[in-house]
Amino acid sequence: MSLSKALIAFVICVALTGCQLSPALEPKGAGQQFVGTVNLKTPNTRYEYVLFQHLNDRLEDNPNGEWVLSYSLSQSSRRSGIDRSGLAHRVIVSGSAKYTLTRVGEAKPVKTGSVESFVGYSSLASSVAEDASRRDAEKRLATILADKIVQELMLFSKDNGS
């Protein structure tokens, strides 16, 4: 049985090798159009700063770029894992980012979109540890949202022949 699974996995690997998959951020890749050409919105909050930093790592902010990427973030939290006494053992943090990609000098957006996700953290520790867990959850959430924005920009770039 395991030999047949190994053979199937080998056949799949061989088939995928010939399907011309290529990394989006390679030179001349689908997402390369936006690397170093996007002016990112200046962050105002810690949460926005984390998103900005991750977008900057992936897109390389350029204040003189030909594109402007603006975004607005929202975030909410709710208690989860509530026991019989009403004590919440976990907190779920949900967030969304609405973004707009505009060419410099043009008023009409080229691409708009919205991404969302959620993360959780334990709320059973001391107040200091819970605060650190909350900040870590916000950082993870902002990173996920930034990754989703970059992914959508890459798909947009590929769909538009760039």
C-alpha positions as CSV (number, residue, x, y, z in Angstrom):
1,M,0.0,0.0,0.0
2,S,2.8,2.5,0.9
3,L,4.6,1.7,-2.4
4,S,1.5,2.7,-4.4
5,K,1.2,5.9,-2.4
6,A,4.9,6.7,-3.1
7,L,4.4,5.9,-6.8
8,I,1.4,8.3,-6.9
9,A,3.3,11.0,-5.2
10,F,6.2,10.6,-7.6
11,V,3.9,10.8,-10.6
12,I,2.3,14.0,-9.2
13,C,5.7,15.6,-8.7
14,V,6.8,14.7,-12.2
15,A,3.5,16.1,-13.6
16,L,3.9,19.4,-11.6
17,T,7.5,19.8,-12.8
18,G,6.3,20.3,-16.4
19,C,3.4,22.7,-15.6
20,Q,5.6,25.9,-15.7
21,L,4.9,27.1,-12.2
22,S,7.2,29.9,-11.3
23,P,7.6,32.1,-8.2
24,A,5.7,35.4,-8.4
25,L,8.6,37.5,-7.0
26,E,11.3,36.0,-9.2
27,P,12.8,38.4,-11.8
28,K,10.1,39.0,-14.4
29,G,7.6,37.1,-12.2
30,A,3.9,38.1,-11.9
31,G,4.5,40.1,-8.7
32,Q,7.7,41.8,-9.7
33,Q,5.7,44.7,-11.3
34,F,5.0,46.1,-7.8
35,V,8.3,45.5,-6.1
36,G,10.0,48.9,-5.5
37,T,7.3,50.8,-7.4
38,V,4.6,51.2,-4.7
39,N,4.3,54.2,-2.3
40,L,2.8,52.7,0.9
41,K,0.5,54.7,3.2
42,T,2.3,56.1,6.3
43,P,1.2,54.2,9.4
44,N,-0.5,56.0,12.3
45,T,-1.0,53.2,14.8
46,R,1.1,50.2,16.1
47,Y,-1.2,47.9,14.2
48,E,-0.8,49.8,11.0
49,Y,2.9,49.9,11.5
50,V,3.1,46.1,11.7
51,L,1.1,45.9,8.4
52,F,3.3,48.6,6.8
53,Q,6.5,46.8,7.8
54,H,5.4,43.5,6.3
55,L,4.2,45.2,3.1
56,N,7.5,47.0,3.0
57,D,9.4,43.7,3.3
58,R,7.5,42.3,0.4
59,L,7.0,45.3,-1.9
60,E,9.8,47.7,-0.9
61,D,8.1,51.0,-0.2
62,N,9.2,53.7,-2.7
63,P,7.9,57.3,-1.9
64,N,8.5,58.2,-5.6
65,G,6.9,55.0,-7.0
66,E,4.3,54.9,-9.8
67,W,1.7,53.3,-7.6
68,V,0.0,54.4,-4.3
69,L,-1.3,51.7,-2.0
70,S,-3.6,53.0,0.7
71,Y,-5.5,50.9,3.2
72,S,-7.7,51.1,6.2
73,L,-7.7,48.6,9.0
74,S,-10.4,47.4,11.4
75,Q,-10.1,45.0,14.3
76,S,-12.4,43.5,16.8
77,S,-12.1,40.9,19.5
78,R,-14.5,38.5,21.2
79,R,-14.3,36.1,24.1
80,S,-14.2,32.4,23.3
81,G,-13.8,29.2,25.1
82,I,-16.1,30.3,27.9
83,D,-16.4,27.9,30.9
84,R,-19.5,27.3,33.1
85,S,-18.5,30.2,35.4
86,G,-18.4,32.6,32.5
87,L,-14.6,32.9,32.4
88,A,-13.2,33.2,28.9
89,H,-10.2,31.0,28.2
90,R,-9.4,32.4,24.7
91,V,-9.9,35.6,22.8
92,I,-10.5,35.7,19.1
93,V,-9.2,38.8,17.3
94,S,-10.7,39.4,13.9
95,G,-9.4,42.0,11.5
96,S,-9.9,43.3,8.0
97,A,-8.0,45.5,5.6
98,K,-9.6,47.5,2.8
99,Y,-7.0,48.6,0.2
100,T,-6.9,50.7,-2.9
101,L,-4.1,50.6,-5.5
102,T,-3.9,53.8,-7.6
103,R,-1.5,54.9,-10.3
104,V,0.2,58.2,-9.3
105,G,-1.5,61.2,-10.8
106,E,-4.8,59.3,-11.5
107,A,-7.9,59.6,-9.4
108,K,-9.5,56.3,-10.4
109,P,-8.3,53.3,-8.5
110,V,-6.8,50.5,-10.6
111,K,-7.6,47.8,-7.9
112,T,-9.6,47.8,-4.7
113,G,-10.1,45.0,-2.4
114,S,-10.7,43.7,1.1
115,V,-9.1,40.9,3.0
116,E,-9.9,39.5,6.4
117,S,-8.7,37.0,8.9
118,F,-8.6,36.1,12.6
119,V,-6.2,34.8,15.2
120,G,-6.6,33.8,18.8
121,Y,-4.7,33.9,22.1
122,S,-5.1,32.5,25.6
123,S,-6.5,34.8,28.2
124,L,-5.7,32.7,31.3
125,A,-2.4,34.2,32.2
126,S,-1.4,37.2,34.2
127,S,-2.4,40.6,33.0
128,V,1.1,41.3,31.7
129,A,1.3,38.0,29.9
130,E,-2.2,38.5,28.5
131,D,-1.2,41.9,27.2
132,A,1.9,40.4,25.5
133,S,-0.3,37.7,24.0
134,R,-2.8,40.3,22.7
135,R,0.1,42.3,21.0
136,D,1.5,39.1,19.5
137,A,-1.9,38.2,18.1
138,E,-2.3,41.7,16.6
139,K,1.1,41.3,15.0
140,R,0.2,37.9,13.6
141,L,-3.1,39.2,12.3
142,A,-1.4,42.2,10.6
143,T,1.1,39.9,9.0
144,I,-1.6,37.6,7.6
145,L,-3.5,40.6,6.2
146,A,-0.4,42.0,4.6
147,D,0.4,38.6,3.0
148,K,-3.2,38.5,1.6
149,I,-2.9,42.0,0.2
150,V,0.4,41.1,-1.6
151,Q,-1.1,37.8,-2.8
152,E,-4.1,39.7,-4.3
153,L,-1.8,42.3,-6.0
154,M,0.2,39.4,-7.5
155,L,-2.9,37.8,-8.9
156,F,-4.1,41.1,-10.2
157,S,-0.7,41.7,-11.9
158,K,-0.8,38.2,-13.5
159,D,-4.4,38.6,-14.6
160,N,-3.6,41.9,-16.3
161,G,-0.7,40.6,-18.3
162,S,2.0,42.4,-16.4
